[in-house]
Amino acid sequence: QVQLVESGGGLVQPGGSLRLSCVAPERIYRLTTMGWYRQAPGQQRELVATITSGGRTNYADSVKGRFTISRDNVKNTVYLQMNSLKFDDTAVYYCNAMLLSGPSWGQGTQVTVSS
């Protein structure tokens, strides 16, 4: 069990920005692929973005050009910078660590895009 601590969610207007943060335990962070997923009401959880230990990134088509995933290896923190937010981005966002034993999830942080 790996405890991931998420923050940064909230209410934002369309076109606005938010930055989500996820702090992972140091013992597993550095060599672990991290990611952000989201789940909207009535929908399945879906991939938003991932970043490998080497910094290679992958994005869902729906967020390419708008979202940026990054990691600060000093702070053991993964960020998701979300720009040009749309109504469809409204969801609970979950931090993920892809461990050998299986995925580890944070508690989730609510992102609501509303006018």
C-alpha angles and dihedrals in degrees: 000000000000119000114220118191116209131191142159103072123131147115119314136169122245110279092026131117140238134178119213122202131201122188116200131191110273093232093067105023107080100059097031130101108235130198150175123231131176139204124199122199110286092006136105121255109266138192117260103171143330134201127196126219087260093054100256111148136206128189139192111249090242093064103034111128092016106059128052126194119201140161135219107207093192093058095034087233134140119203134200112199108198119195133173090023119201134199089255090062090070107118146106107279119213130197115222136198115196102218127178089244091053139284120318119208137201123226092260133244124233119239115189122184110195140146 
